[in-house]
Amino acid sequence: MTAPEHKPPSAPLAPASGRRTRHVLEVIDMHTAGEPVRIVTGGYPRLGGASILDKRRDAAERHDVLRTILMHEPRGHAGMYGVIPVEPSLPGADLACLFTHASGYSTMCGHATIAIGRWAVESGRVAHDGEAARFGLELPCGLVRVEARLDNGCVMETAFESVPAYIEARDVELDVEGHGCVRCDVAFGGAYYAILPTSRLGVAFDQGLHALIEVGAKVFASAQRRLSPKHPVDADLSFLYGVILTDDVAPSSPEPSRNLCLFGGGQIDRSPTGSGVTARMTLDVLGGALQLRSTRRFLGPTGDGFAGTAVGREDFHGHPAVRVRVAGRSFYSGTARFIVEADDPLGEGFLLLASESDS
């Protein structure tokens, strides 16, 4: 088995009309457990700023149209997810990336990190010894360590070790429409999540995806009104990114536990959510339900999954914290060169079901 080659077309694509294009963007598409990862490989401008959070602000303030071009219809969809490689700034970082989605920019993304690991190794951006590659990846939440396992030049599995993860709050009461007062936990796994089993809402996890999404949206709306997490170092990380609904499988059970994550503007993660797995493992370890070096497997809506292993404990600015290793597999789904013609009224993207302010 050999690694696929990714070569851009030998000449620019010319619009059939011959009109000059306004934007040309090249990408490689992948997926991890079914969740899309669109990696920008050409056409994106160099971002200003000394730190990665500076670059994230520059992307949002001056180049957000490129996000909507890539994430929204007609080139993307409401569930699209993207990666913008940028220059690293932290010591020990070999690569750096920003994360985008249909409604904005996230601070951490495990499924995308797993895809970046394969892409970085097989494209020659980081070295390997034939069996493994190890490198530092700078993300808005901090530096994560990535390890890829190879077989005959092809990455078979990627794992990353999280930034310090901790519990923000326990047993926070939410007033959820139609379900009354329910309790959730809030944990940081590179991003902040409100986490609770669906049984607290009177909903069986196997009731069906539509029912889970409907109740998850109500929980998310309540959590966004109620919760204002504060990161101890970076104000840019101080926001609730998502809600994770879980089943009732005990942490000590060998049976996989299932997640449904709603994030951003209400996107549904097809994967178990890598940073969400980190947050759930943190709740388990710091709550005494799991010991260090314990491993749990988590499944997302597609039935594919990640393995989470608690690898260490430390103090993070006064918070007891855990580092978690999350492992999974990614697959290539295509390459593309996207164009935007200057007179295309929908060229900058739209979301048919989004609010007018997001489209």
N, C-alpha and C positions, 0 to 999 in steps of 0.2 A: 504494500500500500504506500503510495507516495502522496505528498502534500499537493494540493491543487495549486496551479499557478493563477495569479490574479493580475492580468495585464489590461490596461485601459485600451479602448479602441485606438487604432493607429491614426485616425483623423477625427476631428470634431464632427459630431452629428449636425447636419445642416437641415434646418426646417424646410419642409416641402415648399413653403411659400417664398423662401429666400430672404425673409426678413431677418434682421439682426436680432440676436438673442440678448436678453437682459442679464440672465444668470445661467451658468452651466455648473452643475455639481455632480461629482462622481462618488459612488458609494459601493460598499460591499454589504450585502444583506446576510444575516445569520439569524438563528433562533436558538434559545436555550429553554428546554422544556416547553416549547411552543411559543414563548414570549419573544417578539421580534427584537432584533438588534441591528440597526442601520448605522454602519460606521462610515463617516465621511472621509474619503481618501483624496479628494481634489476639489478645488473651487472655493474653499472657505478661506476668508481673509485671516491674516495673522492678528490675534487678539492682543490688545494692550493691557498693561498691568504687570506688577511684579509678582503677585501671588496668584494662585489658581482662583481664589474667590474674586480677585480683581478682574481676572479674565472672564469669570462667570457673569459678573456685572456688565462688562463690556459687551459680551454676547447678547445679553438681555436688552441692553439699552440701545445699542447701535446696529445689531445684526439679527434681531429677532425674526425678521422676515425670512431669513434663511431657514430658521427652525420651522416656521409654518409651511414653507415650500416643501420641506422634507417630511414633516410629520403629518400634515393635513392632506385631505383629498385635493386633487386627484392622484397624487403620487403616494400618499400614505393613507391613514385612516385614524379613527378616534382612539385606537389601541396601539398606535405605533410608538416605538421607542428608538432613541438615537444616541450616538456617541460622536463627540467632536474631539479628536486628538489635539492636544496643545503642548507647548513646551513646558517641561517640568521645572519646578523652582525649589523643591525640597531636597536636602541631602539624602542620598540613597534612592532617589527616584530615577528610574530608567525611562519611564514614559509617564505622561499625564493625560487625563481625559476629563471632559465635561459630559454630563448626561442631559438629554432632552426628552421631552414627551409632548403629547398633544396640547397640554395646557401650560407648559413651562419647563423648568430646569430642576433636577433633583440633586441631592447632595451625595447620595450613595446608591449604587445599584449592583446587587450581587449577580443577577443573571447576565447583565451586560459585562461585568468584570470577568465572568467565566468565559464569555465569548471573546473578549479582548485578549485573554490569555492565549487562546488558540490562534487567533489572527496574528498577534504579535510574534509568536514563535514561528508560525508557518510562513509568514511574509518576510522573515529575516530581520525583524526589528529588534529582537533580542536573541542572544545566543543560546544554544543548548548543547549537551554532551552526547546526544543520541538517545538518551533515556529520559532525561528530565531537563527542564529549564526553570530557573528561579530569578525573579526580578521584582523591583519595587515599582508600584504604580501609584502615582499621586492623583488623588481624587478630591473633590471639594470638602469631604469630611476628614481628609488626612491621608497618610501614607498606608497602603495595604501591601502585604507581601503575597505574591502570586507564584504558584508552582504548577507547572504543566507536566504531565506524564506522557511520554511519547512511545510509539511503536512504529519502527521503520519510517521515521521522519514525520509521522502524523500524530497530532495531539489526540490522545484517547480520553483524557480527563483533565480538568483544570480545577484547582482549589485556590482559595484566598484566605488569608488570616485577617480578621476584621480589625478595625480600630477598636479601642476600648469601648465596650458596650455596658450600659448601666440602666438601672431602673429609675425613671423619673418620678413615678407616683404609683401607689397601690390603691386598689379599691376606690377609684374615682367614680362618683355617681353621675350618671347621664340620664337625662329625661328624654327617652326615645319615643317618638310619635307612635302611638298604637301599642306600645310595650311597657310604658311606665318607667319607673326608676330602675336602672340596671347598673351593675358595677363593671368597670374595666380597669386594666393595668396599662400604664404608659411606659414604654421602654425605648431606649435609643440604641439602634444597631447600625449607626451611620446616618440614620434618619429616625425621626420620632414616629412611633406607631401606638395607637390605642388598640389593645388586644383583649378579646373575650371569647368564650365559647358560645355558640349559638343557643345552647340549652338555657342560658340565662335570659334569652329573649323569647323562650317558649317555642323555638324553631329547631327541628331536627336537621343536622347537617346534611343528611341524605334526602332532604325534602325536595331538592332540585335547585339548579343553578339560578333560575329566575327568581325563586323565593329568597335565596341567599343574597342576590344582588339587590333586591328590593329592600330587605331589612338592613343590609349593609349600608346602603345609601342613607337611610334614616339615622343609623348610628354615626356615620361620618358627619352628617349635618349637625347632629347634637354635639359630637366631640369637637368640631371646629368652633362652635359657640362657647363651649365650656373650657377648652384646654388651650393654654398658651405656654408651651414648654420653653425653657430658657437654657440654651447651651452655655456651659461655664466659660467658654473661650471665644467662640465666634457667633456674633449676633445673626449672621447670615444663615446659620443652621437652626435658628430658634423658631421653628414652625412645625405643626403637625402635618406630616407628609401623607399618612394613610391610616386605614383601619384594617385589622386582620381578624377575621372570624375563624374560629377553630372548631374541631370536633372535641370529644371528651376523652380521647385516648390518653391514658396516663403516661407521664414521662418515662416511667420504668418499663413500659410495655415494649416488646419487640415489634409490635405492629406499627406501621407508619402512621403518622398523624397528618391530617389534611388541613390545608390553609385555603382561605379565599381572601385576597388582599384587594382593597379598593384604594387607589392612590391618586394624587394630583387633582385633576378636576373630575374624578370619578371613574378613571380607567380601571379595568379589571386585569390584574396580572394573571397571565396564563401559567406562569411558573409558580413555585411555592414562595417566591420572593426571597432573594438571598439575604438582604439586610433584615428582612422580617424573620427569617430563620435565626439570624444572629440575635435579634431581640427576644425571640421565644426561648432560645437556649439560655440567654441571660436570666430571664425570669425563672427558668427551671433550676439553674445552678445557684443563683443568689437566694432563691426560695427554699433551697435544701432538698429539692426533688431529684436532682442529678448531682453526681460527683464529677470532678475534673476528669478529663479523658473519656468521659461518657459520650456516646454517639447516638443521635436520633436521626431517623429518616423522615422527611416531610414531602408530601405530595401536593401539587397544585391541581387546578381544574382539568388539565389534560391527562392527569394520571402519571406524568413523569415527575421525577423528584430530585431533591438535593439531600446530601448527608451533612449534618452539622455535628461538630465535635468541639467540646469545651477544652481549650488548650492551656489556659492560664488565667490567674486572677491578679489584679493590681488595683491601686488607687488611682482614680482619675479626677483630679481637682476636688478631692473630698468625697467622691462617690466610690463605693465598692464597685469594681468593674470586672468584666470578663472579656477575654479574647476568644473568638470562635473561628474555627476552620470550617468553611463551607465548600463542598465539592459537588461538581456536576459536569455535564457534557453539553457542548454546543455543536451546531451543524450549519454548514453553508446553505443558503437558499438562492443566491443569485448575485449578480453585479449589475449596475446600471449607471448610465449617464443621463441625468435629468436636465431638461432645458426649460427656460421660461422665456417666452416671446414677449417683446416689449409691449405689444398691444393686446395681450391676453387678459381679459377682465377678471379671470379667476386664477391667474398665474401664481399669485402669492399664497394660494391655498384657501380652503374653506372646510368647515365641518358641518355637514347637513343637519345633525341633531344637536349641535352646540348652541350656546347662547350667542346672540349677535356680537357680544363683546369679545368672544373667543374665536370668531370665524374670520 
